[in-house]
Amino acid sequence: MKQKIALISFTIVFFAARLMAAEGMWLPFLLKQLNEKEMKSLGMKISAEDIYSINKSSLKDAVFLFGGGCTSEIVSSQGLVFTNHHCGFGNIQSHSSVEKNYLKNGFVAASLQEELPNEGLSVSRIVMMRDVTNEVLNGIKPGMSRDEIDAEMKQNINAIKSEATKGTHYEAIVKPFFYGNQYVLIVSEVFKDVRLVFAPPQCIGEFGGDTDNWMWPRHNGDFCVFRIYAGKDNKPAAYSPENVPYQPLRHLNISLKGVKEGDFTFVYGFPGTTQQYLSSFAVNYIMNTQNPMRVNLRREALAIMNAAMQSSEALKIKYAAKEARISNAYKKWIGEGKGLRRLNALSVKQALESKYLLAAAGNDELTNAVNSLKQNYLDIARFNKAHDLYIEYIFSGPEIIRFAKNFTNLVENYETLKNKGELDKTVASLKTGISGFFKNYDFETDKKLFAAITAIFMNEIPEDLCPDVLSAMKRQYNGNWQAFTDDLYKASALPSKTRMESFLNSINAEECEKMKSDPGFVLSKSIYDTYLIGVEPNYGAFADQIDAAMKIYVKGLMTLLPNYRKYYPDANSTLRVAYGKVEGFRPMDGKIYDYYTTATGILEKYVPGDTEFDLDARTLELLQKKDFGRYGQNGELRVAFTASNHTTGGNSGSPVMNAKGELIGINFDRAWESTMSDIMYDPERCRNIVVDIRYVLWVIDKWGNAGRLIDEMSLVN
């Protein structure tokens, strides 16, 4: 008999699911219904209402989205904020120079007046979250076309957001969950005056560098400190010297007790992206095409950047943030591939689909979803590969391509901008952009990147999806990309700050016509046009069909196989709670990891003069003296620990709390053996890595002599 599948109750499905400790990223406003009982059975002493409440201040009011993709937490009544060093890295770098190298030497503001503003940096507090599935789908009727459904839903969403923010300074968004089977309204308060207060030196904040990244055991103090400022009414305000420290609804108490193995712990933050419900067809693409291709391209880019950074202090500062961004995902993808193979992920996914099809027998809608996924992944294959190649080429390769794109509007719409009175504003913005771009740009390094990455791109891209200009240059230069690069960078004005400033200072219609013929501009336009016209629309069309099939497939999974697994929504940069316990792990046969590290390990790894494992004189002296003060435990200073909290990118900087809701550490990474957890979680191997809060306080107090900051905090002995 055909099964009639209606819109399901997510509460019923969640309760029906088999609940296991550790796995899951849970919506905080549903904790009381879905998770509180289990969390308390694992040792939690507070209530779900203490974690998330709309009736009173709760822990959620101390947890902020930091920038575009990290988490931070408020630790004082004066808006003091902790996050990861790598989350604040770009801001620290922007204030750094050879003369004032805050990346290398650290930064300590001795007073409020010395705290440094950061243009473009914002942090956001969640005011409330609410399930609005019924409201979003109101008016949707059988037989409506896709366009009609989209229009109706858009109108509903706009009305929901408008009503939620009426008469307030708040912002709102409606996010889909479970591939559009559920919708949640999220109202937030955004603060735009955030100032740098404290940054540890490189030898603490980045100790271990790329070698230790994603690895355990770990010994780096991956943290930095900012402060939120507000208007005198305590509401968000643009930067002004008149602004005052923000007085939060809630700040976190900090525990000096430390942790022991088996302690309950939870992470509160904004995890970025997970894909737990992917089909076997998607997992096959990721494992065997996407990740190997991206790793190959980034390996070459990193080799060039690292060589440049080792050649001079100035280049090290210029490329520090870029190298860190590219390297982080590069190493993660390698570990992800290994982890998925270790778990036989492809076979597991295929077995699940077989089980699903057996349960769905007789229901055409449900069975066709899997068939549709299979066919669409076959049809999208070329465009999928091209899409990933273009994204990597543009955003991990030579900067001249992205830089040229900034001038498209001016060059192609000069007369229109002039007639509308928008020309001066456009030119002024581009002048500011030029200053920022060339501050962190090196001509010779970018040339090397262009030659190497273009060669890889051209070797992989399907011929019919290749930019015309690059196809022509391949024939003209007989595949000699170095020769083409030399000619391009010599002829184009784009890699030259002087020539680009001259272009904007003498801007007129004639200059814009000349720029249209600039070889760098022509190349960039060809690349973007080919992607936007030939690749993205086809990729997007198939992706839409895949998403539509996934909506049916995931809904069918939760309905037909409610006890198969623990169902929770994929991460999508919304506020979540993950819980588990403090514990070590056995990543493979014969290897056993303890759950914490100490300062002794820093001294054991110390290599004088090494770019990743050196120590400055003050840190070395303090560690050798074992001057740990009240932050030590049994004569040692603990640096980091591991726990079985399910985390991902975006959880960087998240507060890690104990059973009482007190801050015990700052989340900053996962073990390398855990990186497949975005796609498949393994409770035996998946561990998040946390910098012990006592090490953070020790660095602030002992290394930084910043007792004024410690005095602001609420420390619990």
Summary of the structure (lengths in Angstrom):
residues: 717
radius of gyration: 26.4
end to end distance: 63.7
largest distance: 76.2
contacts: 2415
relative contact order: 0.17
helix: 51%
strand: 16%
